[in-house]
Amino acid sequence: MSEHVRNGGDVVVETLEALGVSHVFGIPGQHALGLFDAIRRSDLEFVSSRVENNSAFGADGYSRATGEVGVLFLSTGPGALTALGALQEAYATGVPLLVITSQVPRRGLGGTRKGLLHQLDDQQRSAQNVTKSTAVVREAAHIPSALADAWALAQAAPAGPTWVEIPEDVLLEPTHVPPVRSAVTSIAERMPRAELIDEAAALLAAARMPVILAGGGVRRSEGGRAALRRLAEALDAPVVSTVGGKGAIAFDHPLSAASWIEDRHTTALLEEADVLLAVGTSIGEVTSNYFTFAPRGRLIQVDAEPRVLESNYPGLGVHADAALALSAIADRLPARPADAPARGADVAARLRVDVEARLAAQDLGPELSLMADLRAAVPTDAHTFWDMTIAGYWAWSAWDPKQGEFHSAQGSGGLGFAFPAALAASIGSGRRTLAVSGDGGAMYSIAELATARQHDADVTWLIVDDGGYGILREYMTEEFGQATATELARPDFAALARSFGVTAHESTLEDVGATVARTFDEPGPAVVVVPALLRMFAATHLH
């Protein structure tokens, strides 16, 4: 075998190491072979999934659990396109990913019809809908800067995926680029404008009933949680968390009004605020209780994504990173009078009592027990990942993340997120994670049992099997009187898991908590299957 000559693939891998990257996700492909051969000469750990969409979900979950940029290698054409659905979730939720995809040789770029394998008219254009930026590298000398810029942009608020394409011949050709030992990066800060902060602080200082709505932007902002807590305490304002913002303030904080976004009591609290400060949220479909929310007071909306501001409701729009804006507002607030009555904690506590009373009036024993049993079973500092399934929709409102983190596919609503994201998070964090899927969503991810076994990931996958697409069955029955195309043939999930060499447990609603708890004391991947027909709590979005 001839001696290796450094090529573009080496430049890519050397740049990633200089950026501090440790893990790469993806699947090898013909045009990307130069990337994968270069990994062999590096200290990067490659995590090999079985479907590119799951590779992207994996990079997403890894980033959420570690705080690092998730890095994804994709091959040209079908491989790159297959990942787009998962990238929509990362884009919608603000997860920093660096996607490096191969391309056909340079002579095939630009929409020519040369009949090259995997050739697209414009692969870059396909990615533009689900990424912050796209770039095509045509010379190896451009690789270090292109990757460093994309890596930095992925993290700049609002974070998200960035996309860099490198043709096959650029990856394979010998290069004179010296070995990459450094990376020049600059991550832009999104500072608020002073006059907007002055106006926001004046409105909040004069408010009699301020309320804060904390979205996912608070969680993703460095220092966002501490800044939120400081401002809430200075205002004595109750804090409602969105689904994506769950954990922005601890549920056991006296000012936390939890995250029962889909309950009318929560909607009413937001409406009754004379000043509502919404941070890191578009106040979108779910958060607005399906656009029934009608604020009666003033709205202040803080977001790093300018298109979010006033996108659903008029108000004072503050374009800024959450932590920077919250801290700046707190700095400008006058001290609360020592004799000012404290009301925030009472309002937050009363809301929780009202929500629990509404739930108690419904026949929801199995669902409430499942949530309680899982919460008791899972360590308080664990990362949990929830698919688009009825148990996941319950978790949107009911799950207390405690000292851990809650992650769901709520950003774009695609199926199949939980398991690949959780197993990659386990690999990255070195801690056991929990994934929760329905049987429909599980079929999107089933191939990743091989990945979990190959990488010996400490991940517990709970599959709630109700025989079909349960929430769609519920929606269609309510709307049309009967459901169509929701019932599914499916495998024996436990037997299938065992065929991959993965431990599997068949459980019931009565013992599922104990079964899940047991998996947290065992090494390697585990599947828990529980047959159950769960129901959602009654819709409360109508007055």
Residue pairs with C-beta under 8 A, 6 or more apart in sequence:
4 41
5 174
6 174
6 175
6 177
6 179
7 34
7 38
7 140
7 171
7 172
7 173
7 174
7 175
8 34
8 140
8 143
8 166
8 170
8 171
8 172
8 173
8 175
9 33
9 34
9 35
9 36
9 37
9 38
9 171
9 172
10 38
10 41
10 175
10 179
11 140
11 143
11 144
11 175
11 177
11 180
12 35
12 38
12 100
12 143
12 147
12 166
12 171
13 35
13 38
13 39
13 41
13 42
13 44
14 42
14 179
14 180
14 181
15 143
15 144
15 147
15 148
15 180
15 183
16 24
16 42
16 44
16 71
16 147
17 42
17 43
17 44
17 180
18 144
18 180
18 181
18 182
18 183
19 69
19 147
19 148
19 151
19 183
19 185
20 68
21 44
21 68
21 69
21 71
22 43
22 44
22 45
22 68
23 44
23 45
23 46
23 47
23 62
23 71
23 427
23 428
24 39
24 44
24 45
24 46
24 47
24 71
24 72
24 73
25 46
25 47
25 49
25 55
25 56
25 58
25 59
25 62
25 70
25 71
25 72
25 73
25 424
26 32
26 46
26 47
26 48
26 49
26 52
26 55
26 72
26 73
26 74
27 48
27 49
27 50
27 51
27 52
27 55
27 73
27 74
27 75
27 79
28 36
28 48
28 75
29 74
29 75
29 76
29 79
29 102
29 118
30 75
30 76
30 117
30 118
30 168
31 75
31 76
31 102
31 103
31 104
31 117
31 118
31 167
31 168
31 171
32 73
32 74
32 75
32 76
32 79
32 101
32 102
32 168
32 171
33 168
33 171
33 172
34 102
34 168
34 171
34 172
35 73
35 100
35 102
35 166
35 171
36 46
36 73
39 46
46 73
47 58
47 62
47 424
47 427
47 451
47 455
48 451
48 454
48 455
49 55
49 58
49 420
49 447
49 448
49 451
50 447
50 448
50 450
50 451
51 82
51 447
51 448
52 74
52 75
52 79
52 80
52 82
52 83
53 82
53 83
53 84
53 85
53 86
53 416
53 444
54 86
54 416
54 420
54 444
54 445
54 447
54 448
54 451
55 72
55 74
55 83
55 86
55 420
56 72
56 83
56 85
56 86
56 87
56 90
56 97
56 99
57 86
57 89
57 416
57 417
57 420
57 421
57 424
58 70
58 420
58 421
58 423
58 424
58 448
58 451
59 70
59 71
59 72
59 90
59 97
59 424
60 70
60 86
60 89
60 90
60 93
60 95
60 97
60 417
60 421
60 424
61 70
61 385
61 407
61 417
61 420
61 421
61 422
61 423
61 424
61 425
61 428
62 68
62 70
62 421
62 424
62 425
62 427
62 428
63 69
63 70
63 90
63 95
63 96
63 97
64 95
64 383
64 405
64 407
64 421
64 425
65 383
65 405
65 424
65 425
65 426
65 428
65 429
65 433
66 425
66 428
66 429
68 428
69 96
69 97
69 98
69 151
69 154
69 155
70 90
70 95
70 96
70 97
70 98
70 424
71 97
71 98
71 100
72 83
72 97
72 98
72 99
72 100
73 100
73 101
74 80
74 83
74 99
74 100
74 101
74 102
75 101
75 102
75 118
76 101
76 102
76 103
76 104
76 117
76 118
76 119
76 120
76 123
76 168
77 117
77 118
77 119
77 120
77 123
78 118
79 101
79 118
80 101
80 123
80 126
80 127
81 120
81 123
81 126
83 99
84 126
84 127
84 129
84 130
85 414
86 414
86 416
86 417
87 97
87 99
87 127
87 130
87 131
87 161
88 129
88 130
88 411
88 412
88 414
89 95
89 409
89 411
89 412
89 414
89 417
90 97
90 130
90 160
90 161
90 411
91 130
91 131
91 132
91 160
91 161
91 411
91 412
92 411
92 412
93 216
93 244
93 410
93 411
93 412
94 157
94 158
94 159
94 160
94 216
94 217
94 220
94 305
94 411
95 159
95 160
95 161
96 154
96 155
96 159
96 160
96 161
97 154
97 160
97 161
97 162
98 147
98 150
98 151
98 154
98 161
98 162
98 164
99 127
99 131
99 161
99 162
99 163
99 164
100 147
100 164
100 166
101 123
101 127
101 163
101 164
101 165
101 166
102 165
102 166
102 167
102 168
102 171
103 109
103 123
103 136
103 165
103 166
103 167
103 168
104 114
104 116
104 117
104 118
104 119
104 167
104 168
105 116
105 167
105 168
105 169
106 138
106 167
106 169
106 170
107 114
108 114
108 116
108 119
108 167
109 136
109 167
111 121
111 122
113 119
120 126
123 165
124 134
124 135
124 136
124 163
124 165
127 134
127 163
128 134
130 161
131 160
131 161
131 162
131 163
132 153
132 154
132 160
132 161
132 162
133 150
133 153
133 162
133 163
134 162
134 163
134 164
134 165
135 146
135 149
135 150
135 163
135 164
135 165
136 164
136 165
136 166
136 167
137 143
137 146
137 164
137 165
137 166
137 167
137 170
138 167
138 170
139 170
140 170
140 173
140 175
140 177
141 175
141 177
143 166
143 170
143 177
144 177
144 180
144 183
145 184
146 164
147 164
147 183
148 183
148 184
148 185
149 185
150 162
150 163
150 164
151 162
151 183
151 185
152 185
152 186
152 187
152 188
153 162
154 160
154 161
154 162
155 187
156 187
156 188
156 190
157 189
157 190
157 217
157 220
157 221
157 304
157 321
157 322
158 217
158 220
158 303
158 304
158 305
159 220
189 321
189 324
190 304
190 319
190 320
190 321
190 324
191 320
191 321
191 324
192 302
192 318
192 319
192 320
192 324
192 325
192 328
193 318
193 319
193 320
196 316
196 317
196 318
196 319
196 320
197 318
197 325
197 328
197 329
197 332
198 332
199 316
200 277
200 300
200 302
200 316
200 318
200 325
200 329
201 329
201 332
201 333
203 275
203 298
203 300
203 316
204 210
204 235
204 275
204 277
204 300
204 329
204 333
205 333
205 334
206 275
207 235
207 273
207 274
207 275
207 297
208 274
209 272
209 273
209 274
209 275
209 297
209 343
210 235
210 237
210 273
210 274
210 275
210 276
210 277
211 237
211 238
211 239
211 240
211 269
211 270
211 272
211 273
211 275
211 276
211 277
212 228
212 231
212 232
212 235
212 237
212 238
212 239
212 240
212 276
212 277
212 278
212 279
213 239
213 240
213 242
213 245
213 270
213 276
213 277
213 278
213 279
213 281
213 283
213 287
214 228
214 239
214 240
214 241
214 242
214 245
214 248
214 249
214 279
214 280
214 281
215 242
215 244
215 245
215 248
215 278
215 279
215 280
215 281
215 282
215 287
216 242
216 244
216 245
216 248
216 280
216 281
216 411
217 224
217 245
217 279
217 280
217 281
217 302
217 303
217 304
217 321
217 322
218 224
218 225
218 228
218 245
218 248
218 279
218 280
218 322
218 323
218 326
219 225
219 244
219 245
219 247
219 248
219 280
220 280
220 322
221 227
221 280
221 304
221 321
221 322
221 323
221 324
222 323
223 323
223 327
224 248
224 280
224 321
224 322
224 323
224 326
225 247
225 248
225 249
226 323
227 322
227 323
227 326
227 327
227 330
228 239
228 248
228 249
228 279
228 322
228 326
229 249
229 253
230 326
230 327
230 330
231 237
231 277
231 326
231 327
231 329
231 330
231 333
232 238
232 239
232 249
232 255
232 344
233 255
234 330
234 333
234 336
235 333
235 336
235 344
236 255
236 336
236 340
236 342
236 343
236 344
236 345
237 255
237 277
237 344
238 255
238 256
238 257
238 269
238 344
238 345
238 347
238 348
238 351
239 248
239 249
239 253
239 255
239 256
239 257
239 348
240 257
240 258
240 259
240 261
240 266
240 269
240 270
241 247
241 248
241 249
241 256
241 257
241 258
241 259
242 259
242 261
242 281
242 286
242 287
243 259
243 261
243 286
243 287
243 396
243 397
243 408
243 410
244 281
244 408
244 410
244 411
245 259
245 280
245 281
246 259
246 396
246 399
246 401
246 406
247 401
247 404
247 405
247 406
248 280
249 255
249 256
250 256
250 402
251 258
251 400
251 401
251 402
254 344
254 345
254 348
254 349
255 344
255 345
255 348
256 348
257 266
257 269
257 347
257 348
257 351
257 352
258 348
258 351
258 352
258 355
258 397
258 400
259 396
259 397
260 266
260 351
260 352
260 355
260 397
260 398
261 286
261 287
261 289
261 396
261 397
262 286
262 289
262 290
262 396
262 397
262 537
262 539
262 540
262 541
263 289
263 355
263 358
263 397
263 537
263 540
264 289
264 540
264 541
264 542
264 543
265 351
265 354
265 355
265 358
265 540
266 289
266 351
266 355
267 288
267 289
267 292
267 293
267 540
267 541
269 347
269 351
270 276
270 293
270 295
271 293
271 294
271 295
271 296
272 296
272 297
273 295
273 297
274 296
274 297
274 298
275 297
275 298
275 299
275 300
276 295
276 297
276 298
276 299
276 300
277 300
277 302
277 329
278 299
278 300
278 301
278 302
278 315
279 301
279 302
279 303
279 322
279 325
279 326
280 302
280 303
280 304
280 322
281 287
281 303
281 308
282 303
282 308
282 311
282 312
283 293
283 301
283 312
283 313
284 312
285 291
286 396
286 410
287 293
288 312
289 540
289 541
290 541
291 312
292 541
292 542
292 543
293 313
295 313
295 315
298 315
298 316
299 313
299 314
299 315
299 316
300 315
300 316
300 318
301 308
301 309
301 310
301 313
301 315
301 316
301 317
301 318
302 318
302 320
302 322
302 325
302 326
303 309
303 317
303 318
303 319
303 320
303 322
304 319
304 320
304 321
304 322
306 317
306 319
309 317
309 318
309 319
310 317
318 325
320 328
358 537
358 540
359 368
359 537
362 537
362 538
364 535
364 537
366 509
366 532
366 534
367 394
367 534
367 535
367 537
368 398
369 509
370 391
370 394
370 509
370 512
370 532
370 534
371 394
371 395
371 398
371 399
372 513
373 512
373 513
373 514
374 434
374 436
374 462
374 512
374 513
374 516
375 399
375 400
376 513
376 517
377 513
377 514
377 516
377 517
377 520
378 384
378 404
378 434
378 516
378 517
378 520
379 404
379 432
379 520
380 402
380 403
380 404
381 402
381 403
381 404
381 431
382 404
382 431
382 432
382 433
382 434
382 520
383 404
383 405
383 407
383 422
383 425
383 429
383 431
383 433
383 434
384 395
384 399
384 401
384 404
384 405
384 406
384 407
384 422
384 433
384 434
384 435
384 436
385 407
385 408
385 417
385 418
385 419
385 421
385 422
385 425
385 433
385 434
385 435
385 436
386 392
386 395
386 396
386 399
386 406
386 407
386 408
386 409
386 418
386 435
386 436
387 408
387 409
387 415
387 416
387 417
387 418
387 419
387 435
387 436
387 437
387 438
387 441
387 442
388 408
388 409
388 410
388 413
388 414
388 415
388 417
388 438
388 441
388 471
389 436
389 437
389 438
389 440
389 441
389 464
389 470
389 471
390 438
390 464
390 466
390 470
390 471
390 474
390 534
390 535
390 536
391 436
391 438
391 462
391 464
391 534
392 408
392 409
392 418
392 436
392 438
393 471
393 536
394 534
394 536
394 537
395 406
395 408
395 436
396 408
396 410
397 537
399 406
407 421
407 425
408 417
408 418
409 415
409 416
409 417
409 418
415 440
415 441
415 444
416 437
416 441
416 444
416 445
417 441
418 435
418 436
418 437
418 441
418 445
418 461
419 435
419 437
419 442
419 445
419 448
419 452
419 459
419 461
420 445
420 448
420 451
421 435
422 433
422 434
422 435
422 459
422 461
423 433
423 435
423 448
423 451
423 452
423 455
423 457
423 459
423 525
424 457
425 433
426 432
426 433
426 457
426 458
426 459
427 455
427 457
431 458
432 458
432 459
432 460
432 519
432 520
433 458
433 459
433 460
434 459
434 460
434 462
434 516
435 459
435 460
435 461
435 462
436 462
436 464
437 445
437 461
437 462
437 463
437 464
438 463
438 464
438 465
438 466
438 469
438 470
439 463
439 464
439 465
439 466
439 467
439 468
439 488
439 490
439 493
440 468
440 469
440 470
440 488
442 461
442 463
442 493
443 488
443 490
446 491
446 496
449 496
449 497
449 500
449 502
449 525
449 527
450 500
451 457
452 459
452 461
452 500
452 502
452 525
453 500
453 501
453 502
453 524
453 525
456 523
456 524
456 525
457 524
457 525
458 523
458 524
458 525
459 525
459 526
460 516
460 519
460 520
460 525
460 526
460 527
460 528
461 525
461 526
461 527
461 528
462 512
462 516
462 528
462 530
463 493
463 527
463 528
463 529
463 530
464 530
464 532
464 534
465 490
465 493
465 529
465 530
465 531
465 532
466 531
466 532
466 533
466 534
467 487
467 488
467 490
467 533
468 486
468 487
468 488
469 486
469 488
470 486
470 533
470 534
471 536
472 483
472 486
473 483
473 486
473 487
474 535
474 536
476 482
476 483
476 484
476 486
477 483
493 504
493 527
493 529
494 504
494 505
494 506
494 527
494 529
495 504
497 503
497 504
497 527
498 504
502 524
502 525
502 526
502 527
503 519
503 522
503 524
503 525
503 526
503 527
504 526
504 527
504 528
504 529
505 515
505 518
505 519
505 526
505 527
505 528
505 529
506 529
507 515
507 528
507 529
507 530
508 530
508 531
509 530
509 532
512 528
512 530
515 528
516 528
519 526
519 528
